[in-house]
Every structure is written in structure tokens, then in C-alpha cells.
């Protein structure tokens, strides 16, 4: 892990990508899926595969924003005994060479205690937090508790978000801004959503943060198309499906292909 403080790791990684003209690659995995060893292998191999940021998902019993692939991985991880504390312990032991953002619903964090969880995440080596069901400004006190440990809170913005709300979300986000490319839940899609370019252009008028596009990116071609418009791409279900089939080796091999596709569009 980098010697930079947590609030600097994401910024440094995106700055590196901007300097060399490459698109950032963000990959999601569910902690404990298909098992602890494979999650650890993924974390340790991510940098060599060309991944810039890993989103480490905390398994949750009711992941309503996720499609069937990630839902299934979450339930399997829980059945295997994975917990929020276990996920942080796994991260601490893996010591990956890329920044890791803890991706979670609010309930697992509240069960641990928001401030306590954030401190534990920082100690484990996390570089940021992304809470799917905590809208910017919805609970300032709780957001303050989560942010007190110094971990950037990455925010989600939807394609239907009104302009003034986009501005508020962008101002509240740290690390990068995650643009949900389409309505609905996570999962692989047949193609990029229409109007993605104008959405990104509109966001650039309200933020200087890197903009990473996720939801529905399932192929290296789709990743390259999105990467030509945005600063980064986020791939979740397609990675998790490969973790299910062939473990970290298959997932990382495919991400190398994605990395080459992104770099070919420079």
C-alpha cells in the first residue's frame, strides 16, 4: 500500500492516469466471493492486471441496487461467513498495491457504528468509502461521522439527476465521481446508454473531479467506448461473474484484456 494518507491515494492514482493520458480502470469484487482466498488473490493481483482502483464490496443481505450476479455473490459470501469486520481483516492482510474503496450499503456500517467503522476501514488500508444508499446531504451528522476518519466519500450521480442536485452531489464527493450510466440495477448490458457523452459533459461543468462511469459495462469494447468519454470506467458484474467461474485468475486475465482495450483508445 502507498505511504500516502488515505485521502491522498485516490487523488494520486487519478493524477497519474491523467498525466499519462490513460483511462482509469475501477474493478468491483465482493469480499469473500467465491471465497476469502480468491478475494485476497484478486486484491494482490489487481495492480499487475492494470486495475487502478478496487471497489471491495461488503456482502449485504438486501443489496437492492445490485443485479442478480452481485446479489448472488453477496449471499454466497454471507453464507461462507464473511462479515464487515472480516472484509476489513481481509483487506489488511492482502495489502494491495492499488487504492481500495469500501463499497457498502449503510446497514453493515451502522451495525458496526459509523465512526468506528470508518476508523477501522482506514486502519485496514482503505482509501475511500462509497455508500450506495446514503444520498449526499441526507444525513449530515452521519456523513460527518463517516468522514471524520479522513476517508474520501465517493458519491453516485444518476442520469436523471437534476442540474442543481448534480452540483450538490459533485461538491460533496471526494476522490472521484461515480456516474451511473443507466437506470436500474447493476449488471451487464447490451450496450452503452444513449446520451452518455452529454451527461459527462454536463458533469464537467460542475466538478473537476475525475468522472468514472459504471453500471452495464460488460465487454472490453464497451469499456473502451465509455473510457473514450470519461476519466474512468467501473466494471462490477462482469468481474464478479468471472470470479464465480474461474476465480481471481480468470477475472484478472480478462481485466488485462480490458486494460489493453482502454489503452488502445488513447
N, C-alpha and C positions, 0 to 999 in steps of 0.2 A: 504493500500500500504506500501511497505517496506520503511524504513528510509534511505536505501542506495541511493546514487546518481543514476540517470538513467543509466549511463554507467557501473554500477556495478550489477544491478539487474539480468540481463540475465546471467552474469558470475556466480553469486552466485547460481542461480537456477540450472544451469548445473553442477556446482561443487557439489551441494547437491545430484543430481542424480548419479553422478559418484561415490561419496562416499558410497552411499547405494546400488550401483550396479543395479539401476533401469533405464529403458529406459525413456527418456523424451517424454512427450505427448504434442504436439502442436495442438491446435484446431482453425480453422478459422471460423469466423462468419462475416456476412455483417452488418454493422451498420444500424439500422433502419429496419431490416428484422427479422420476419414479421412485427414488429413494434418496437417502442422505448422501450416499457415496457419489451418485451421479450428479446431484446438485453441486457438490463440492468439486467434482471434476470439471463441471461446466465453468464454475467461477474461476478456477485456476487456469483454465484453458482459454478464457474469453479474449484476453489481450492478444494472444498469438493468432487467434482467428480473425482479428481485425475489428472486434467489438470495442466500442468506445465507452459505453455506459451499460451496466446491467441493472435491470429492474428486478429485484428479488421480491416475489410476491409472497405475502403471508397467507397461508391457507385459511379460508373462512367458510363457514357452513352455508352462508347465503350470499354468494357473490353475484348480486343481481345485475351488475353492469357487464358481466362476462358471458360469453357464449358457451356452448356445450364442451368445447375442448378444454378451456381453462377451468370451467366449473368441475369437470370430471377430474382434472389434475388436483384441484383443491380438495375435493372429497377424498381422493386416494391418499393424499399427503396426510390429511387428518386421520384417516383410518390407519395409517402407518405410524401414528403417534407424534407427528410434527405439531409443534406449538409456536407461538410467537417467540417465546424465550428460546426455544430450540432453534428457530431460524436465525436468531441473533448469535447464538453459540456457534452455529454452522458457519456463519459469515466470519466470525472472529477467528475460527480455526483455519478457514480457507485462505485468508489474507490475499485476496485477488489484486492484480495489478491494474485494475480499472476501477473507476468510481462506481459505487453501488448505491442505488436509490431504493429504499424500502418502499414497496408498493403495497398498500393495505386499505381495507375498509376501516372505518372508525372503531367498530366494536372491539376488535382484538387489542387496539391501543388503549381504549378506555378500561378494559378489563385489567390491564397492567398498570393503569394510571398514566395519563397522557405525558406529564412532565417526566415521570420515572422512565417511561418507555423511550422517550426521546433521548434521555441521558444514556440509557442502556444501548440504544442504537448507535449513538456517537462512539461510545466505548468499544462497541463491536467492530467499528470501522466504517459505518455507513457514511455516505457523502451527501445524503438528502432524504427527504420523505415525500411521498405522493399519496395523499389520502383521497380516495375516489369519491367519497360521499360527505366531504366537508367543503361546501362551496365557500369561496373567498368572501369574507365578511359575515358569514352566517353565525359564527360564534367567536367574536374577537378574543374573549378570555381563553378559550380552548386553543385557538390558534397561537396565542401568546405562550401558553404552556408548551406546546409542541415546538415552537420556535426558540424557546429560551436556551436550549442546548446548543444552538448555533448551527443546526442543520437547515439548509435551504428547504423551503416548502415549494415544491414544483406544482403548478396549477394546470388544470384541464380547461380548455375552452372548446365549445361545441360549434358546429357550423351554423346553428340557429341563434347563437348568442347575439343580442342586440349590440350596436356600436358602443353605447355608454358602458354596458356591462363588460364588453371586451376590454375596454380601457381599465376598468376597475380590477379585473382578473389579472391583466398584464402587470399592473402596478403592484399587485400582491404577490406575484410569482417571483421565485428566485431560482437560479441555476439554469433553467430553460423553461419554455412554454410549450406545453403538450397540446397540439391541435388534434382533436378528434375529427377524423376526416369525413365521417358519415354518421347518421343517426342509427340507433340500435345498440346492440351489444358487441363485444369483441368477437373476432372470428374472421376466417378467411373470406374474401370476396372475389367476384368475377373481374373486377377492375377498379381503378381509382374513381372516387366520387367526382361527379361533374362540378365544375366551379372551384376546384381546389386552388388553382392559381390565384384567382381574385380574393379568396379567403385569406391566403397567406399575405398577399399584398396589403389587404386591409389591416391585418395584424401588425405589419411592419410600420404602419403609421402611428401605432400606439406603444411600441416597445422596441428596445434594442436587444432584447434577449434573443438567444438562438431559438428558432421555432422548429420543433420536431413533430412530424406527422405520424399518427398511428391509427389503428383500427382498420382491418380489412386488407392489410398488405401481406400477401401470401406468396408471392413469387419474386425472384430476383429482378424480373423485368418491371414489376410494379414498384419495387423498391427503388430502382434506378429512375423511374419516371417521377416518383414523389421526391426523390433526392435532388432531381434537377430543379425543383421548385423551392424546396425547404432547406433548412440548415441540417436537418437530420431526419431519419426515419426510425420508427419504433415497430418492432416485429414481436408479436406475442404468440398467438395461437399456432402459427406455422412452426415456431421453435418448439413449443410445448408438445405438438404432435410428433415431432422428430425425437424429442426426449422420450416420449412414450414408446416409440417403435425401436429406437436404436441407442437410447441413452445419450450421454454427452458427446460421444464420438460422432454420431450421425448429425446431431444438432450443430456442432461446431464445424464439421466438414461443410455443411450447407451454408453456414454463415460466412465461410471463406469465399464461397461462390458469390454470395450477396455482396461481400466487400469488393470483389473484383468487378462486379457489375456497377457498383456505385462509382468506383474509381475510373471506370471506362468512360463515364459521362462527364468527367472533368473537362 
